[in-house]
């Protein structure tokens, strides 16, 4: 499957949902969604962004329909189109941000209308349908990137300052995640206790420091599998694993499949092919 639109009643949504595709999920109503075992509440209209093999669970208090646009990375590469839509690191592949955005009702209806246009092009199978569908996907991602960046600017302008320990942890994690996987390294660097760091990070990001360390390593592993031709052994070494098989077990526990299967299903990006 390269691109597809699916709909579900909330009561009939699969209990354990993940695919090898990127997903744009339209939710309406009230409830809680869980992405990789982290819970987020939603109310009203919401759009949610999933990367390949992210696990989604839904507990809805209403039975409004759920609409999902799936597209494979080989069909529409977010890395290749990053200059146009700036979605990579904003909508997708950011472990520090909520993967969803609250939408105004008219924005929800507008995106749902684009879904319907994509569905129409899929049924027509015209010579130009693929180009039109890719343009529609780009439009959705650009609109949502604008919405999310606007929400972040509102949050900053509201005067709420981020927790200093949490932001310093984030900076340290980006520098050291390949080599330092223990919480104690980061708390010692910040000259605070593990407990103090855990409380600050949990409050700021809704995740524990250990969860963020694991997600950062896994995110980089996914990136290298998808965006490079490096072997699994090379990737394991680059991420600080002395044993390729331990890395594979670590990855499978986090993602639900082996690095080899992930690469087979998600594919190697056009960006990797262009760099050769």
C-alpha positions in Angstrom: 0.0 0.0 0.0 1.4 3.4 -1.0 -1.4 5.7 0.1 -4.9 4.9 1.5 -7.7 6.5 3.5 -9.5 4.4 6.1 -12.3 5.3 8.5 -13.4 3.6 11.7 -16.1 4.2 14.4 -14.3 5.0 17.6 -15.9 1.9 19.2 -14.4 -0.3 16.4 -10.9 1.1 16.4 -8.2 -1.6 16.5 -7.0 -2.3 20.0 -3.3 -2.5 19.1 -2.7 -0.3 16.0 0.6 0.2 14.1 1.7 0.0 10.5 4.8 0.6 8.3 3.3 3.8 7.0 3.1 7.4 8.1 -0.3 8.3 9.4 -2.4 11.5 9.7 -5.3 10.8 12.0 -8.4 13.0 12.3 -10.2 12.7 15.7 -13.4 14.3 16.9 -15.0 14.1 20.3 -13.5 13.5 23.7 -11.2 10.9 25.0 -7.6 9.8 25.4 -5.1 8.6 22.8 -1.9 6.7 23.6 1.2 6.9 21.4 3.9 4.5 22.4 2.3 4.1 25.8 2.2 7.8 26.6 -1.4 9.1 27.2 -2.7 12.4 25.8 -6.2 13.7 26.3 -8.2 15.3 23.4 -11.4 17.3 23.2 -13.1 18.7 20.1 -11.2 18.3 16.8 -7.7 16.9 16.7 -5.2 15.9 14.1 -2.5 13.3 15.1 0.7 12.4 13.3 2.3 8.9 13.4 5.6 7.6 12.1 6.1 4.0 11.0 5.5 1.4 13.7 4.4 3.9 16.4 1.7 2.2 18.5 -1.6 4.0 18.8 -4.4 3.1 21.2 -7.6 5.0 21.6 -10.1 5.4 24.5 -12.9 7.6 23.2 -15.9 8.8 25.3 -17.8 9.4 22.0 -18.3 7.3 18.9 -17.4 9.9 16.3 -15.7 8.4 13.2 -11.9 8.4 13.0 -10.3 9.1 9.6 -6.7 8.1 8.8 -4.6 9.0 5.8 -1.8 6.4 5.4 1.2 7.0 3.1 4.4 5.0 2.7 7.8 6.8 2.9 8.6 5.6 -0.6 5.4 7.3 -1.9 5.9 10.7 -0.1 9.2 11.3 1.6 8.9 13.8 4.4 12.7 14.2 4.5 12.8 15.0 0.8 10.0 17.6 1.1 11.2 19.1 4.4 11.9 22.5 2.8 8.3 22.9 1.6 6.4 21.7 4.7 8.9 21.7 7.6 7.0 18.8 9.1 9.9 16.5 10.0 10.7 17.4 13.7 7.5 19.4 14.0 4.7 17.0 13.1 6.7 13.8 12.9 9.8 12.5 14.7 9.8 14.8 17.8 9.9 12.9 21.1 9.5 16.1 23.1 6.2 17.3 21.6 2.6 16.1 21.8 2.0 14.3 18.4 -1.4 15.9 18.1 -2.8 19.3 17.4 -6.1 20.8 18.5 -8.0 22.1 15.4 -10.7 24.6 14.9 -13.9 23.0 13.5 -13.4 24.7 10.1 -9.8 23.5 9.8 -10.9 19.9 10.7 -13.6 20.1 7.9 -11.1 21.5 5.5 -8.6 18.7 6.0 -11.4 16.1 6.0 -12.4 17.6 2.6 -8.8 17.0 1.3 -9.1 13.4 2.5 -12.2 13.1 0.4 -10.4 14.6 -2.6 -7.5 12.1 -2.2 -10.1 9.2 -2.0 -11.6 10.5 -5.2 -8.2 10.5 -7.0 -7.5 7.0 -5.7 -10.7 5.8 -7.3 -10.1 7.5 -10.6 -6.5 6.2 -11.1 -5.8 8.9 -13.6 -2.4 9.5 -15.2 -2.1 12.6 -13.0 -3.7 11.2 -9.9 -0.4 10.4 -8.1 0.9 14.0 -8.6 -2.4 15.4 -7.4 -2.4 13.2 -4.3 1.2 14.1 -3.4 0.2 17.8 -3.7 -2.8 17.2 -1.3 -0.5 15.4 1.2 1.9 18.3 1.0 -1.0 20.8 1.6 -2.2 18.9 4.7 1.3 18.8 6.2 1.9 22.5 5.4 -1.4 23.6 7.0 -0.7 21.5 10.1 2.9 22.7 10.4 1.6 26.2 10.3 -1.0 25.4 13.0 1.5 23.7 15.3 4.1 26.3 15.0 1.5 28.9 15.7 0.4 27.0 18.8 4.0 26.9 20.0 4.4 30.6 19.5 1.3 31.3 21.5 2.6 29.1 24.3 5.9 31.1 24.3 4.1 34.5 24.2 1.9 33.5 27.1 4.9 33.9 29.3 5.2 30.4 30.6 8.8 29.6 31.0 10.0 26.0 30.5 11.6 24.2 33.4 15.4 24.9 33.4 16.4 21.4 34.5 14.1 19.8 31.9 15.5 22.0 29.1 19.1 21.4 30.1 18.3 17.6 30.2 17.0 17.9 26.6 20.2 19.6 25.5 22.4 17.0 27.2 20.4 14.2 25.8 20.8 15.4 22.2 24.6 15.6 22.8 25.1 12.3 24.6 22.3 9.8 23.9 24.6 7.6 21.8 27.1 7.0 24.6 25.2 7.7 27.8 22.0 5.7 28.5 21.8 5.9 32.3 19.8 8.5 34.1 22.5 9.1 36.7 24.9 10.6 34.0 22.4 13.4 33.3 21.5 14.1 36.9 25.2 14.2 37.9 25.8 16.6 35.0 23.1 18.9 36.3 24.1 18.4 39.9 20.7 17.3 41.0 19.2 14.0 42.2 17.6 11.4 39.9 14.3 12.1 41.6 14.5 15.9 41.1 15.4 15.4 37.4 12.6 12.9 36.9 10.0 15.2 38.4 11.1 18.2 36.2 11.2 16.1 33.0 7.9 14.4 33.7 6.2 17.8 34.3 7.7 19.4 31.2 7.4 16.5 28.6 4.8 14.1 30.2 7.5 11.4 30.0 10.2 10.1 32.3 13.9 10.8 31.5 14.4 7.0 31.0 11.5 7.0 28.5 13.0 9.9 26.6 16.5 8.3 26.5 15.0 5.1 25.1 12.9 7.1 22.5 15.8 9.2 21.4 18.0 6.1 20.8 15.1 4.4 18.9 14.3 7.5 16.9 18.0 7.7 15.7 18.0 3.9 14.9 14.9 4.4 12.8 16.4 7.4 11.1 19.6 5.5 10.2 17.7 2.4 9.0 15.5 4.5 6.7 17.9 7.3 5.6 21.2 5.4 5.1 22.6 2.2 3.6 24.6 1.4 6.8 24.4 -2.2 8.0 22.6 -3.1 11.2 26.0 -3.8 12.7 27.3 -0.3 11.8 24.2 1.3 13.2 24.5 -0.6 16.4 28.1 0.5 16.8 27.2 4.1 16.0 24.5 4.1 18.7 26.9 2.8 21.4 25.9 -0.9 21.3 28.9 -3.2 21.4 26.8 -6.2 20.4 24.6 -6.1 17.2 22.3 -8.8 18.6 21.7 -6.8 21.8 20.9 -3.8 19.7 18.4 -5.8 17.7 16.7 -7.1 20.8 16.6 -3.5 22.2 15.1 -2.2 19.0 12.5 -5.0 18.7 11.4 -4.4 22.3 10.9 -0.7 21.6 9.4 -0.9 18.1 7.8 -4.3 17.9 9.9 -5.6 15.0 13.6 -6.3 14.2 15.8 -3.6 12.6 15.9 -5.9 9.5 12.1 -6.1 9.2 11.8 -2.4 9.9 14.1 -1.6 7.0 12.3 -4.1 4.7 8.9 -2.7 5.5 9.6 1.1 5.8 12.2 1.0 3.0 15.3 3.0 2.4 14.5 6.7 1.6 15.1 8.4 -1.7 17.3 10.8 0.3 19.7 7.9 1.0 19.7 6.9 -2.6 20.4 10.4 -3.8 23.4 10.8 -1.5 25.2 7.9 -3.2 
